[in-house]
């Protein structure tokens, strides 16, 4: 990302891009590794703090570049340990990042867009509409912010963040280049060193981009399925009208086959009362997935105002799970986390707009206060 000043934000640069940057300013390529470690391992955003970089180069970097993540608007901590950050990006929109602790695992759910254009009928994010793509710096910046929040700098082996899922706001494959760059940084040893098995991209089904993804990276893939037939999925996930299930699942099979190493597709299925949670839906799902190496995450619907949907009963959820399990599937029910701070799956818009307005009011009031005080302060100085 380059500002009007001509400066470039180093936060979102992959290792090859960082090496090209140092080439462009007449410096040795090995400097890229040094600076990347300062940024991602130590959370540093001030060139003056980079003590193994010479003063002349630090001054050159100050003139040509900067390091900046999204602005943190708020941070909330749930009673179950879940954390949610609301961050403002350059477009002025706000997005949300969620951290979910579970035993020795800490999963960070990262957003790729402000809002979403796909308008899945049961997802509150989609009701916000699409606002903007995030830059690579704004995507990896969410990891950078969370990492610093947990004190995981300097970098250490036992990090709070062990897994990253591109399951936050937005459809990652519609912001392809920036998402891929950020995921490469997540896996790079000069970045966050997260295993390719522990970085997961979730898609609603942008078929051409699934094939393109397999050509450039080997992260884990999750499919937001939510319906076992085209008629129902057309209603719940409208992109299905363009890429129906047969075409979509064929693309997913190609992607997983390319990965090898006994990797599997993750199926995400939000259970909606009396909509897609019946015995016949489970039976259709069993038939649909019979030839696909996969694991299934069932997600009980998390209600939000005016959604028109309800969460199924626990008995319905268990019955659905049992039918899939008896058919030989690896199936789990996702525990609802962070519901008290609107951080549960499908809730990522929550109070963003309200908080954005509150934040803007606070900034405006503070500016007015400073302006009101200015003449008095100046008079005192004279």
C-alpha positions in Angstrom: 0.0 0.0 0.0 1.5 3.3 -1.1 0.4 6.7 0.4 0.1 9.9 -1.6 3.5 10.7 -0.1 5.0 7.9 -2.1 5.8 5.8 1.0 5.0 2.1 1.1 3.5 0.2 4.0 6.0 -2.7 4.7 3.5 -4.6 7.0 1.8 -6.4 4.1 4.8 -7.2 2.0 5.7 -10.9 1.5 9.4 -11.9 1.6 9.9 -11.6 -2.2 8.1 -8.3 -2.2 10.2 -7.0 0.7 13.4 -8.1 -1.2 12.2 -6.3 -4.3 11.7 -3.2 -2.1 15.2 -3.2 -0.8 16.5 -3.7 -4.3 14.6 -0.7 -5.4 16.2 1.5 -2.8 19.7 0.2 -3.6 20.1 -2.0 -0.5 21.1 -5.7 0.0 18.2 -8.2 -0.2 19.1 -9.8 3.2 17.9 -6.6 4.8 14.4 -7.9 4.0 14.7 -10.7 6.5 16.0 -8.4 9.2 13.1 -5.9 8.8 10.5 -8.6 8.6 11.6 -10.1 11.9 11.4 -6.7 13.5 7.9 -6.2 12.2 6.3 -9.7 12.7 8.5 -11.3 15.4 8.9 -8.2 17.6 5.8 -6.2 16.6 7.9 -3.1 15.9 6.5 -0.2 13.9 9.3 2.3 14.5 12.4 2.0 12.3 14.5 3.7 15.0 14.0 0.7 17.2 15.6 -1.7 14.7 19.0 -1.9 16.5 20.7 -4.2 14.0 19.9 -1.9 11.1 22.4 0.9 10.4 21.4 4.5 11.1 21.8 5.6 7.5 19.4 2.8 6.4 17.0 3.5 9.1 16.8 7.1 7.9 16.3 5.9 4.3 13.5 3.6 5.5 11.9 6.5 7.4 11.8 8.6 4.2 10.6 5.8 1.9 8.3 3.6 4.0 6.2 3.1 7.1 4.7 0.2 9.2 1.0 0.6 10.0 -1.8 -1.8 11.0 -5.5 -1.1 11.2 -6.7 1.3 13.9 -8.1 -0.6 17.0 -11.5 0.9 17.8 -12.3 -1.5 20.6 -11.3 -4.8 22.2 -13.8 -6.9 24.1 -13.2 -10.1 26.1 -16.0 -12.6 26.6 -16.7 -14.5 29.8 -15.4 -17.7 28.0 -12.1 -16.0 27.0 -13.0 -15.2 23.5 -11.7 -11.8 22.3 -13.0 -9.5 19.6 -11.3 -6.5 18.1 -13.1 -3.9 16.0 -10.6 -2.3 13.7 -10.9 0.6 11.3 -9.3 0.2 7.9 -8.2 2.9 5.4 -11.6 3.0 3.6 -13.1 4.2 6.9 -15.1 1.0 7.4 -14.7 -1.2 10.4 -14.1 -5.0 10.5 -13.9 -7.5 13.2 -11.3 -10.1 14.3 -12.1 -12.8 16.8 -9.7 -15.0 18.9 -11.1 -18.3 20.2 -9.1 -20.2 22.9 -9.6 -23.9 23.3 -7.2 -25.9 25.4 -3.7 -25.6 23.9 -5.1 -24.2 20.7 -5.8 -20.5 20.0 -7.7 -19.8 16.7 -7.8 -16.3 15.2 -10.7 -15.6 12.9 -9.6 -12.9 10.4 -11.7 -10.7 8.1 -10.8 -10.2 4.4 -13.4 -7.5 3.4 -15.4 -4.8 5.1 -18.9 -6.3 4.7 -19.7 -9.0 2.1 -21.4 -9.0 -1.3 -22.7 -12.5 -1.2 -25.7 -11.9 1.1 -26.1 -15.4 2.6 -29.5 -15.1 4.1 -28.6 -16.3 7.6 -25.4 -14.2 8.1 -25.5 -10.8 9.7 -22.3 -9.7 7.9 -24.0 -10.1 4.6 -26.8 -7.8 5.7 -24.2 -5.0 6.0 -23.5 -5.2 2.3 -20.1 -4.8 0.7 -17.9 -1.8 1.6 -14.3 -2.5 0.6 -11.6 -5.0 0.1 -8.9 -5.1 2.7 -5.2 -4.6 1.8 -2.7 -7.3 2.6 -1.4 -5.0 5.4 -4.9 -4.7 6.8 -5.4 -8.5 6.7 -2.1 -9.5 8.2 -2.4 -6.5 10.5 -5.2 -8.3 12.4 -2.7 -11.1 13.2 -0.1 -8.5 14.1 -2.5 -6.7 16.5 -3.6 -9.9 18.2 -0.1 -11.2 18.5 1.0 -8.1 20.3 -2.1 -8.1 22.5 -1.2 -11.5 23.8 2.4 -10.5 24.5 3.7 -13.0 21.9 6.5 -10.6 21.0 9.4 -11.2 20.9 8.4 -14.3 19.0 8.3 -17.5 21.1 7.5 -21.1 20.5 4.4 -21.2 22.7 2.3 -18.6 21.0 -1.2 -17.7 21.8 -2.2 -17.9 18.2 -1.7 -21.4 16.8 -4.4 -21.4 14.0 -5.7 -18.8 11.6 -9.0 -19.1 9.8 -10.1 -16.8 7.0 -13.7 -17.0 8.2 -14.3 -13.4 9.4 -16.1 -10.8 7.4 -16.1 -11.1 3.7 -15.5 -13.7 1.0 -11.7 -14.3 0.9 -11.7 -15.5 -2.7 -13.2 -12.2 -3.9 -10.1 -10.4 -2.5 -7.7 -13.0 -3.9 -4.3 -11.3 -4.2 -4.4 -9.6 -0.9 -5.6 -12.7 1.0 -3.0 -14.9 -0.6 -0.2 -12.4 0.3 -1.4 -12.3 3.9 -1.6 -16.0 4.2 1.9 -16.4 2.9 3.0 -14.1 5.6 1.2 -16.1 8.2 3.1 -19.3 7.1 6.5 -17.6 6.5 9.1 -18.3 9.2 10.0 -14.6 8.9 6.3 -13.9 9.5 4.3 -16.0 12.0 5.5 -19.5 11.1 2.0 -21.1 11.2 1.7 -24.5 9.6 -0.1 -24.7 6.3 -2.4 -27.3 7.9 -3.4 -24.6 10.5 -4.2 -21.8 8.1 -7.6 -22.3 6.6 -9.5 -20.3 3.9 -13.3 -20.6 4.0 -15.3 -19.9 0.9 -18.9 -19.9 -0.1 -18.0 -21.3 -3.5 -16.2 -19.0 -5.9 -15.3 -21.9 -8.2 -12.7 -20.3 -10.6 -10.8 -18.9 -7.6 -10.7 -22.3 -5.9 -8.8 -23.6 -8.8 -6.5 -20.6 -8.9 -5.9 -20.9 -5.2 -4.6 -24.4 -5.7 -2.0 -23.1 -8.1 -0.4 -20.6 -5.7 -0.7 -21.9 -2.1 -1.5 -25.0 -0.1 -3.5 -23.8 2.9 -6.4 -25.9 4.2 -9.8 -25.3 2.5 -13.2 -25.0 4.1 -16.5 -24.9 2.3 -19.5 -23.0 3.6 -22.1 -25.6 2.4 -25.2 -25.0 4.6 -27.6 -27.0 2.3 -27.5 -30.4 0.7 -29.3 -29.6 -2.5 -29.3 -26.8 -5.1 -32.8 -25.6 -4.5 -32.3 -24.9 -0.9 -28.7 -23.6 -1.3 -29.9 -21.1 -4.0 -32.0 -19.5 -1.2 -29.5 -19.7 1.6 -26.3 -19.0 -0.4 -27.2 -17.1 -3.5 -23.8 -17.6 -5.3 -24.9 -21.2 -5.7 -27.1 -20.0 -8.6 -23.9 -19.3 -10.5 -21.8 -22.2 -9.2 -24.2 -25.1 -8.3 -23.2 -28.0 -6.1 -21.9 -30.4 -8.7 -19.5 -27.8 -10.1 -18.5 -26.5 -6.7 -17.7 -29.9 -5.1 -15.8 -31.0 -8.2 -13.5 -27.9 -7.7 -13.1 -28.7 -4.0 -12.1 -32.3 -4.8 -9.5 -31.0 -7.3 -8.1 -28.6 -4.6 -7.9 -31.3 -1.9 -6.4 -33.8 -4.4 -3.7 -31.3 -5.2 -2.8 -31.0 -1.5 -2.2 -34.7 -1.0 -0.8 -35.7 2.4 -4.2 -37.1 3.5 -5.6 -33.5 3.7 -9.3 -33.2 3.7 -12.0 -30.6 3.0 -13.8 -29.0 5.9 -17.5 -28.7 5.5 -19.3 -25.9 7.4 -23.0 -26.4 7.8 -25.1 -23.9 9.8 -28.1 -25.6 11.2 -31.4 -23.6 10.9 -34.5 -24.8 12.6 -37.0 -26.4 10.2 -35.0 -25.2 7.2 -32.0 -27.5 6.8 -31.9 -29.6 9.9 -34.3 -32.4 9.1 -33.6 -36.1 8.7 -34.0 -35.9 4.9 -31.4 -33.1 4.8 -28.9 -35.3 6.7 -29.6 -38.2 4.3 -29.1 -35.9 1.2 -25.8 -34.6 2.8 -24.5 -38.1 3.3 -25.2 -38.9 -0.4 -23.7 -35.6 -1.6 -20.4 -36.1 0.3 -19.9 -39.8 0.0 -16.9 -39.5 -2.4 -15.3 -36.5 -0.8 -12.6 -36.7 1.9 -14.0 -34.3 4.4 -14.7 -33.5 8.0 -18.0 -31.7 8.9 -18.5 -28.9 11.4 -22.1 -28.4 12.3 -22.8 -24.8 13.5 -26.0 -24.1 15.4 -27.4 -20.9 14.1 -26.5 -17.8 16.2 -29.6 -15.5 16.2 -29.4 -11.9 15.3 -32.3 -9.3 15.1 -34.7 -9.7 12.1 -32.9 -12.7 10.7 -36.1 -14.8 10.3 -34.2 -17.9 11.5 -34.0 -19.8 14.7 -31.5 -22.2 16.4 -32.6 -25.8 16.3 -33.2 -27.7 19.6 -30.3 -29.6 21.1 -32.1 -32.8 20.3 -32.4 -31.9 16.6 -28.7 -31.0 16.5 -27.7 -34.3 18.1 -30.0 -36.3 15.8 -28.5 -34.6 12.7 -24.9 -35.3 14.0 -25.7 -38.9 14.8 -27.0 -39.6 11.3 -23.8 -38.2 9.7 -21.6 -40.1 12.2 -23.3 -43.4 11.6 -22.7 -42.9 7.9 -19.0 -42.8 8.6 -18.4 -39.1 8.7 -16.0 -37.2 11.1 -18.5 -34.7 12.4 -18.4 -32.2 15.3 -20.8 -29.6 16.6 -19.1 -26.2 16.9 -19.5 -24.8 20.4 -20.9 -21.3 20.4 -18.2 -18.9 21.7 -18.2 -15.2 22.4 -21.9 -14.8 22.0 -22.1 -12.2 24.8 -19.8 -9.9 22.7 -21.4 -10.7 19.3 -18.3 -12.7 18.3 -20.1 -15.9 17.4 -20.1 -17.4 13.9 -22.4 -15.4 11.6 -22.6 -12.5 14.0 -19.6 -10.5 12.7 -21.1 -7.2 12.1 -22.7 -7.1 15.6 -22.3 -3.6 17.0 -19.7 -2.4 14.4 -21.8 0.3 13.0 -22.9 1.5 16.4 -19.4 1.5 17.7 -18.1 3.2 14.6 -20.6 6.0 15.2 -19.8 6.2 18.9 -16.0 6.3 18.1 -16.6 9.0 15.5 -18.7 11.0 18.1 -15.9 10.6 20.6 -13.2 11.8 18.2 -15.4 14.8 17.1 -16.0 15.8 20.8 -12.4 15.5 21.6 -11.4 17.6 18.6 -14.0 20.3 19.6 -12.7 20.2 23.1 -9.1 20.6 21.9 -10.1 23.5 19.7 -12.0 25.2 22.5 -9.0 24.9 24.8 -6.5 26.0 22.2 -6.9 29.8 22.6 -6.7 29.5 26.4 -3.6 27.3 26.2 -1.9 29.7 23.7 -2.7 32.6 26.0 -1.2 30.9 28.9 2.0 30.2 27.0 2.4 33.9 26.2 
